Amino acid sequence: MSLSSHLEQLKKKHQHLSEHVESMQRSPATDDIELAKLKKQKLMLKEEITRLSTH
Protein backbone atom coordinates (compact mmCIF):
# COMPACT_ATOMS: atom_id res chain seq x y z
CA MET A 1 0.00 0.00 0.00
CA SER A 2 1.41 3.36 -0.96
CA LEU A 3 1.72 6.19 1.52
CA SER A 4 -0.88 8.31 -0.24
CA SER A 5 -3.47 5.52 -0.27
CA HIS A 6 -2.74 4.78 3.39
CA LEU A 7 -3.22 8.47 4.24
CA GLU A 8 -6.47 8.52 2.30
CA GLN A 9 -7.70 5.48 4.20
CA LEU A 10 -6.80 7.10 7.54
CA LYS A 11 -8.61 10.30 6.54
CA LYS A 12 -11.75 8.32 5.67
CA LYS A 13 -11.65 6.55 9.04
CA HIS A 14 -11.20 9.92 10.76
CA GLN A 15 -14.16 11.39 8.89
CA HIS A 16 -16.34 8.38 9.75
CA LEU A 17 -15.41 8.67 13.44
CA SER A 18 -16.08 12.39 13.35
CA GLU A 19 -19.57 11.83 11.97
CA HIS A 20 -20.24 9.10 14.54
CA VAL A 21 -19.07 11.33 17.42
CA GLU A 22 -21.28 14.18 16.22
CA SER A 23 -24.24 11.83 15.97
CA MET A 24 -23.65 10.52 19.49
CA GLN A 25 -23.36 14.03 20.89
CA ARG A 26 -26.82 14.88 19.52
CA SER A 27 -28.35 11.83 21.19
CA PRO A 28 -29.64 12.30 24.74
CA ALA A 29 -28.78 8.70 25.71
CA THR A 30 -25.09 8.92 24.88
CA ASP A 31 -22.63 6.66 26.68
CA ASP A 32 -19.96 9.10 27.87
CA ILE A 33 -17.29 6.40 28.15
CA GLU A 34 -17.89 5.19 24.60
CA LEU A 35 -17.89 8.79 23.36
CA ALA A 36 -14.55 9.42 25.09
CA LYS A 37 -13.06 6.28 23.49
CA LEU A 38 -14.20 7.39 20.04
CA LYS A 39 -12.78 10.86 20.56
CA LYS A 40 -9.46 9.36 21.62
CA GLN A 41 -9.39 7.13 18.51
CA LYS A 42 -10.19 10.15 16.37
CA LEU A 43 -7.33 12.13 17.95
CA MET A 44 -4.90 9.25 17.46
CA LEU A 45 -5.88 9.02 13.78
CA LYS A 46 -5.43 12.77 13.36
CA GLU A 47 -1.97 12.60 14.93
CA GLU A 48 -0.99 9.68 12.67
CA ILE A 49 -2.24 11.56 9.59
CA THR A 50 -0.24 14.63 10.62
CA ARG A 51 2.86 12.57 11.34
CA LEU A 52 2.73 10.79 7.99
CA SER A 53 1.93 13.97 6.08
CA THR A 54 5.00 15.78 7.38
CA HIS A 55 7.45 12.99 6.51
C-alpha positions in Angstrom: 0.0 0.0 0.0 1.4 3.4 -1.0 1.7 6.2 1.5 -0.9 8.3 -0.2 -3.5 5.5 -0.3 -2.7 4.8 3.4 -3.2 8.5 4.2 -6.5 8.5 2.3 -7.7 5.5 4.2 -6.8 7.1 7.5 -8.6 10.3 6.5 -11.7 8.3 5.7 -11.6 6.6 9.0 -11.2 9.9 10.8 -14.2 11.4 8.9 -16.3 8.4 9.7 -15.4 8.7 13.4 -16.1 12.4 13.3 -19.6 11.8 12.0 -20.2 9.1 14.5 -19.1 11.3 17.4 -21.3 14.2 16.2 -24.2 11.8 16.0 -23.7 10.5 19.5 -23.4 14.0 20.9 -26.8 14.9 19.5 -28.3 11.8 21.2 -29.6 12.3 24.7 -28.8 8.7 25.7 -25.1 8.9 24.9 -22.6 6.7 26.7 -20.0 9.1 27.9 -17.3 6.4 28.2 -17.9 5.2 24.6 -17.9 8.8 23.4 -14.5 9.4 25.1 -13.1 6.3 23.5 -14.2 7.4 20.0 -12.8 10.9 20.6 -9.5 9.4 21.6 -9.4 7.1 18.5 -10.2 10.2 16.4 -7.3 12.1 17.9 -4.9 9.2 17.5 -5.9 9.0 13.8 -5.4 12.8 13.4 -2.0 12.6 14.9 -1.0 9.7 12.7 -2.2 11.6 9.6 -0.2 14.6 10.6 2.9 12.6 11.3 2.7 10.8 8.0 1.9 14.0 6.1 5.0 15.8 7.4 7.4 13.0 6.5 
